[in-house]
C-alpha cells in the first residue's frame, strides 16, 4: 500500500511551529516580569525599556544550554556597553547552589536569575523546554522566540540593528 507522507510532513511542521522554532510572528508585548539574580539584584523588565533585551531560560543539566553560554557571554561583552541587556534564568528544578557554581565556573558576565517557584517560566509562555530565548525590542515587543540553541550570527545582527536604531 502506497501512503502519501504529506500528512506526516504537515504534522511535523505544526509541531515545530508549536515548539517555537521560528521568529516571533506577532507584536506581543513582553511580560511585566521581575528577576532576582543569584547576587540578590532585582531587575524589572519594564525598567529596561529603550534597550534590546535577551531573556534566556536554561538548565544546568542541558548540554545545549551550556554550549551556548560562551556565545551569549561574547555577545553580552560586545554589546552591553551600548545598552544591550541579557538576563539568564535557571529553570525552577535547578538547585540554586548548582546554578551559582556553574555561573561562577563559566564566569558568566551577565545577570543570572533564579526561578524557584516557576513564576518566570509561566510568565514567559509556560517555558518547559530549554534552551529557550526571547529577544525583546527596545519598544518592549517580543521580536524573536527561539527554542533550541540560538543562532549567534542572526542574534548579533538583530541586536546590532536595534542598537543602531536607538
Buried (B, 14 or more C-beta within 10 A) or exposed (E): EEEEEEEEEEEEEEEEEEBBEEEBEEEBEBBEBBBBBBEEEEBEBEEBBEBBBBBBBBBBEBEEBBEBBEBBBEBBEEBBEBBBBBBBBBBBEBEEEEBBEBBEEBEBEBBBBBBBEBEBBEBBBEBEEBBBBBBBBBBBBBBBBBBBBBEBEEBBEBBBEBBEEE
